[in-house]
Amino acid sequence: MGLLLKKYVKDDCLLGIWEVTEDYDDLYSKLSLLPEEMKTLNGFQNPLRGIEWLSVRVLLNEITGENLSVIYNSNRKPFIKGNSYNVSIAHSKDFTTVLLSKDRKVGIDLEFMSHRISNIESKFINDDEVITQNKDRKKYHLYIHWCAKEALYKICDKQDINFRKNLTIEPFEPEEQGNINGWVNNKYMNEKFQLYYFTINNYIIVWTVS
């Protein structure tokens, strides 16, 4: 399938989604990798991890028209080499997504809604948060919370954040798409963020900028 979505979502913030139907060789053939990138790619023992890695770079190049390289810091936070963009990246099942901005910090998460997320609800939902008791909607509601907290975690540089203690999503009624408010409260900040969510097939995507 390839490029599924390319969209400016706010100011210069560019969101892309790639549906990975290609194999390793097909994705590799679309790229010109630097020696250090080849070293990273060849270090993956799991071929699926290599496909994920390649799909990110193919997607970045497709939506920007540039040949971009991604590097990571000690917290596994991604950066574009040369700092031409701020970037956030997510994978789930057959989808890869990125959110880019030259001027703003960004955070995005993507999840395929498959497993029984209610089994881990107590690990990331706190006492100030409200989850619907409608059995048909609860799973979706929990996935929005989870993805929203992942997006906040990423935009805050993955530093000193416990999903249950330091992140709170204000009450909301889950829809097919919408926006919600989330709070980050830790030793670095006490800040409110607006997050946006939507669905494609059985995937939920949540993103935020600051």
N, C-alpha and C positions, 0 to 999 in steps of 0.2 A: 504493500500500500504506500509506504513512504510518508511524505509530508501530509499530515492530516489537518493541521491548523497552523496558520501564521497570522497573528493579529496584534496590533498595537492596543494595549489594554488601558494604559494611562500615560499621557505625555509621551516620553520616548521609550516607554517600557514595552518590549517586544516579547510576546509569548509564542512559543512554537511547540507542537506536538508531533511526534513521529511514531507511526505504527510500524513496528519491526517485523517485516515479513521476509526480509533478506537473510541469507546465511552470512557467515563470517567473511567469506571471500568476496561476496558482492559488496558488503559495506567497506571492506578494506580497499577495494578497487576505486572507491570514490574519493580516497584521501591521499594526500602527500604528507607523510609523517616525518617529524624530525627524529634524529638518532635517539634522543632521550625519550621520546614518545614510543619509539619502537622497543626500547628497553622495558618500558612499563608494560606495553602490550604483551610482549613475549614472556613477561613474568607471571601472567595470569595462568593458574593451573586449571581453572574451570573455563571451558570454552564459552559458556553463557555469559560469564563476566566480561570476556573479551568482546562479545557481541554488544553488550550494554555500553561498554566503553567506546566502541567504534560508533555506535548509533548517536551518542551525544555529539561527537565531533562532526558527523555527517549532518546532523540537524543544525548545529551552530553555523556551519558553512552554508547550508542551504538557505537559512533565513536571513543571513547577513550579507551573503555574497563575498565573504572574506574567508581567509584561511586562518582560523583561530586555534590557539593552543591553550589547553586547560592545565593548570597546576593546582596543587593542594597544599594547605598549611598543615601544621601538626595536629589540628583539630579536624582534619579532613574537610575543611571548608574550601570550595573551589574558587579559583580566580582565573581570569583570562590573562595570559602572559602579555606583559606590556601595559596592563591595567586599562585597556581601551573600553572595557565594560565591567560593570558589576554583574554577577551571574549567580543563578540558583538552578539546581538540577535535581530531577527526580526520575526514578524508574519504577515500573510495576508491571509484571507479566509481559505483555507485548507492546507497551507504550513507554516512550521516553519523552520527557518534557523539559524545557528550559525557559527561564525568564531572564531577560537582559535589560540593562539600562546603563547609559553612560553617566548619568547624574544622580541616580537614586539607588539606595540599597533595596534589595529585592529578596523575596522568599517564596518558594513554591513547593507544593507537595502533590503527589499523584498516587492514588491507590486503587487497585482492582478490588471490588467489594465481594470477596469470596468467603473468607473464614468467619468464624463466629466471634466477632470482635467483643461481644458482651462478656466473653470469658476473661478478658483482661481489662474490663471497664474500671475496676477498682484501682488499677495502676496509673490511670491518667485522668480520671474524672474526680474533681474535688467536691467538697460539701457545698460550695457556692454555685455550682453548675446544675442546670436542669436538663434532664433527658426525658423525652416523651415516653410514656408507658404504653403507647399504642404499639402492639407487637409487629404490625406491618411497617412501621416507620422507625422503630427504635434502632435497628441496625444501621440504616442510612444516617440517622441523627448522630450516632456514635462515630461513624466514619468521617462526617464533617468535622466533628470535634478533634478527632485524631489528626486529620490532615491540616486543620487550622493550627494545631499546636506544633506540628512538624514545620509548617511554614514560618511560624514565629521563632522557633528554635533556630532555623537557618538564618533568618534575617538578623538575629541577635548574635551571630557568630558562634553559636553552639557553646557559649561560655556559661558555666555555673547555672544550668537550668534543669530543674526537675519538672517533668510534665504535670505532675499533680500539684506540687507545692508552688511553683513559680509561674504557671500559666493558667489563666482563667478565661473562658469564653462566656460572654454575657448570654442570658437566655434568648432563644429565638425559635421560631417555628420553621422546620426544614421545608424548603421548596425545591423545585428543579434547579433553580439558580437564585442567587441572592447575595447579600452582604451581611456580615456579622461583625461584632466588636470583640476584640480580645485584648487581654492585659498581660504584660510581662512585669513581674515584680521580683527582683533579686537584688544583689548588692550593687549591681551596675546601673539599674534603672527602675523606675515605676512609671510605665508608659503604656498608653492605649494605642492600639492599631486597628485600622479597618481592614477586614479581609473579605475576599470575594470568592464565591464558589460556583461551580457548574458541573454538569455530568455529561459524559460521552459514553454511550453504551453502558457498561456496568462499571465505569471508572468515575471516581470523584476527583476533581482538581480544585485546590484552594491556593490562592496567591495573595500576596500583600506587598506593599512598597512603603518606603518612608523617605 
